[in-house]
Amino acid sequence: MIDGIKSKFFIRLLFTYIKQGKCLKLINHNKNLQNLLKISIKDFIKYYNQIVIEIIPDLTNYELYKSKFFHPQSDLSYYHIYLNDDIKINRNYLKQEDKVIKIKIIIDSEVQNIESLFEKCKGLKYINFVKFNRKDITNMKRIFLDCESLIYLDISKLKTDNAESLAGMFCGCHNLKELNLSNFRTNNVKDMRIMFHGCSSLTELNVNHFITDNVKYMSYMFCECSSLKRLNLSNFKTYNVTVMDGMFGDCNSLEELDLSNFETNNIIKMEHMFNRCTNLKKLNISNFVTDNVTNMGSMFGDCSSLKELNLLNFNTSNVDYMGWMFSGCSSLISLDVSHFDMNKVEDMSWMFSGCKSLNDLKIFKLNLKKNKENKFMFNGCKKELKEKIKKLYKKLDESAFIDEH
């Protein structure tokens, strides 16, 4: 029926052609065949199941682009996407059960925005940017968000020179084991929120070349990177960053973390920042300036390997929430928070809960009129420590000392 067509035959599907039943007109760029062929995609795939398809959207026929016709339940496994306008893959047709697992990308001079390009394409395993001619794309957020099957990603051709947002770029790429970002230029980036959130299979991540002078948002940036053992951020410039909440949350394999050059003068949110960093044995944040921070809830929650923590530099005059701040710090032996300003803090619930090794706690001066929420504050702490605090603050509500079983 289609004699003469070779395996891995390269074809081009033109959107200007009209879908006729189950057939499309195909233009053959193989010199061996000169005639225009009209064949069934199903029949084509039946004989040649490793073809590369280049999709060229014609926005005058966008409905055809969205058609599931281009995502057949077949042996077709390789799409070659050619984008020439602001357009993204319709994720409804690249689901887990689909057999489309490989995509190559060509970006030409017309593209302005590639936000969410492959968001929730859960069946994709291989993506390769083979050509990228633009340097002025400013929005690259969520490009690969929730590509949970992705195991290979070649972005060496991706130009980030003018990108202002990389938020959520690799978020949810649970199976990605390697990520080469050596070509990334981040001079203009302002938003890096949840950039690597959930990249739980990454064992190494080199971002020390990132220029972060203009970044304002780093919330949950490395959260749930649960296989990373070390992370060098010594070159990060953070003087413009305003939020770092959850930045290293659930990095439970992390053993080394260099934050020596962090400038935190403008930070207002630090809740969950190191929450559940269960393998972190040392943490030097003596350079942190916390004058503007309002939330420190669960900041060191479940940092169960930390034996010491120097917070003498902390200014808490603007903090209003400290719930769970040291909860689960089960190896912490001593802690000096005597200098903490508690005048704005309204909630201290569970603050030292689970600090079962804590012998020496130099506690802050309480404002019992303001610090109203304090239930389970010393849950699981040693009896001797509780007695000491009770003598110091006789009017502190008994619920602060109750152990929850």
Summary of the structure (lengths in Angstrom):
residues: 405
radius of gyration: 27.4
end to end distance: 74.0
largest distance: 94.8
contacts: 1266
relative contact order: 0.05
helix: 8%
strand: 16%
